[in-house]
Amino acid sequence: MSLRLLVLYGSYRSDRMGIRLANYLVGEFAELGHEVELIDAKAIGLPILDRMYKEHPKGEAPAAMEALADKIRNADGFVFVTGEYNWGVQPGLKNLTDHFLEEWFWRPAAIASYSAGRFSGVRAATAWHGTLSEMGMVVISSTLGVGPIAQTLDETATPIGDGGKSLARAFPRFAADLAWWAEAAKAQRAKVKPPY
């Protein structure tokens, strides 16, 4: 079954390495036949959170926010690609995510983390679990951790070295886990109206 997936990425740095992982995931999910789109927080450029999407009068949200709300509502699942900043989550991705709430409900989320070092952003991935759950998503148990990212994916998002081999081995399970939950949630939403 082809699914509509959003890959969300949030670094605002000028020398962004995590975009390699985001692009890799977009390509791999597309190869599996899914309709997948990269949502780049820097490119969308939402302001620091003042009003959530739902707090704007109907039809008066900024155009970028309105368009993204529609994409989120129509997605079957999400992949959050997160770097680790001082043991925490990237502010750009968190800011983008916080603009929405009900739009995320009743769909699964997967987490792929990365870092320049050997810990692969796992502390940020751990922090995202609670956040995404609180926002109404089911966080799948499979995760991807990539690090050091420069030794795992080259500039074209092609796996290299031992890290790249490890990523290529781990991706199929990650993708299958997300697809299973996305298909289950899609079927349930079609059968029963969500309880709230």
C-alpha positions in Angstrom: 0.0 0.0 0.0 1.3 3.4 -1.0 1.4 5.9 1.9 1.6 9.6 2.2 4.7 10.3 4.4 6.3 13.6 5.6 9.9 13.7 6.5 10.4 16.6 8.8 13.9 18.2 9.2 14.7 21.2 11.4 18.3 22.4 11.3 18.9 26.1 10.5 22.7 25.9 10.4 24.5 27.0 7.4 26.5 23.8 7.1 23.7 21.3 7.5 24.8 17.7 7.7 21.5 16.2 8.7 19.9 17.1 5.4 21.9 14.1 4.1 19.9 11.8 6.3 16.6 13.6 5.5 17.3 13.2 1.7 18.3 9.6 2.2 15.0 8.8 3.9 13.0 10.6 1.3 14.7 8.6 -1.5 14.4 5.2 0.3 10.7 5.7 1.1 10.1 6.8 -2.5 11.9 3.6 -3.7 9.4 1.6 -1.7 6.5 3.3 -3.6 5.4 5.8 -1.0 4.5 9.4 -1.7 7.0 11.2 0.4 7.8 14.9 0.9 10.6 16.7 2.7 9.3 19.3 5.1 12.3 21.6 5.8 11.7 23.9 8.7 14.3 26.4 7.5 12.7 26.6 4.0 9.2 27.0 5.4 10.3 29.7 7.8 7.5 29.8 10.4 8.1 32.5 13.0 9.0 31.7 16.6 5.7 30.4 18.0 3.3 33.1 19.0 0.0 31.6 17.8 -0.6 28.0 16.9 -2.4 27.3 13.7 -5.7 26.6 15.5 -5.5 30.0 17.3 -5.8 31.9 14.0 -9.3 32.7 12.8 -10.4 30.2 10.1 -8.7 31.2 6.8 -6.4 33.8 8.4 -3.4 31.7 9.2 -0.2 32.7 7.3 -0.1 30.9 3.9 2.9 28.7 4.8 1.2 27.6 8.0 -2.1 26.8 6.2 -0.3 24.8 3.5 1.6 22.8 6.1 -1.5 22.1 8.2 -3.1 20.6 5.1 -0.1 18.4 4.4 0.0 17.2 8.0 -3.7 16.4 8.1 -3.4 14.4 4.8 -0.3 12.5 5.8 -0.4 8.8 6.9 2.7 9.0 8.9 5.7 11.2 9.8 9.5 10.8 10.1 11.2 13.3 12.4 14.9 13.7 11.5 16.6 15.3 14.5 20.1 16.4 15.4 21.1 16.8 19.0 21.9 20.2 20.4 23.4 20.1 23.9 21.5 16.9 24.9 18.3 18.4 23.5 16.2 18.8 20.4 16.8 21.2 17.5 14.8 24.4 18.2 13.9 24.8 14.5 12.1 21.4 14.3 10.5 21.8 17.7 9.2 25.3 16.7 7.7 24.0 13.5 6.1 21.0 15.3 4.6 23.2 18.1 2.6 25.3 15.6 0.2 22.4 15.2 -1.6 19.9 17.5 -4.8 18.2 16.4 -3.4 18.0 12.9 -0.9 15.4 14.1 -3.4 13.2 15.9 -4.0 9.5 15.2 -0.9 8.9 13.0 2.4 7.2 13.7 5.8 9.0 13.9 9.3 7.6 13.4 12.5 9.1 14.7 15.8 9.2 12.9 18.6 11.0 14.8 22.1 12.0 13.8 25.2 13.7 15.2 28.7 14.5 14.2 29.9 12.1 16.9 29.4 8.5 17.9 26.2 9.0 20.0 24.1 9.5 16.9 21.8 12.0 18.5 20.1 9.4 20.7 19.5 11.9 23.5 17.5 14.1 21.1 15.6 11.0 19.9 14.7 10.1 23.5 13.4 13.6 24.1 11.2 13.5 21.0 9.4 10.3 22.2 7.6 12.1 24.9 6.9 15.2 22.9 5.4 13.4 19.9 3.3 11.1 22.1 1.9 14.2 23.9 1.0 15.6 20.5 -1.2 12.7 19.7 1.2 10.5 17.6 2.1 6.9 18.1 5.9 6.7 18.2 7.1 3.5 16.6 9.7 1.4 18.4 12.2 1.2 15.6 14.6 4.1 15.4 17.6 5.1 13.2 20.7 6.6 14.8 23.4 7.9 12.4 26.8 9.0 13.6 29.2 10.2 12.8 27.0 11.4 9.9 29.9 12.6 7.7 31.3 9.1 7.7 27.9 7.5 7.1 26.3 9.5 4.2 28.1 11.5 1.5 27.0 14.8 0.1 24.6 13.0 -2.3 23.0 11.1 0.7 24.6 7.9 -0.5 25.7 5.5 2.3 29.4 5.2 2.7 31.7 3.1 4.9 30.7 0.9 7.8 28.2 3.4 9.1 26.5 3.5 5.7 26.3 -0.3 5.6 24.7 -0.3 9.0 22.2 2.3 8.0 21.2 0.4 4.9 20.7 -2.8 7.0 18.6 -1.0 9.6 16.3 1.0 7.2 14.1 -1.9 6.0 12.9 -2.7 9.5 12.4 1.0 10.3 10.4 1.5 7.1 8.3 -1.7 7.7 7.5 -0.7 11.3 6.3 2.8 10.2 4.3 1.3 7.3 2.6 -1.2 9.5 1.4 1.4 12.0 0.5 3.9 9.2 -1.7 1.3 7.5 -3.3 0.2 10.8 -4.1 3.8 11.7 -5.4 4.6 8.2 -7.7 1.6 8.3 -9.0 2.5 11.8 -9.6 6.1 10.9 -11.6 5.0 7.9 -13.7 2.6 10.1 -14.2 4.6 13.3 -14.2 8.3 14.0 -11.4 9.2 16.4 -12.7 9.6 20.0 -11.7 13.3 20.2 
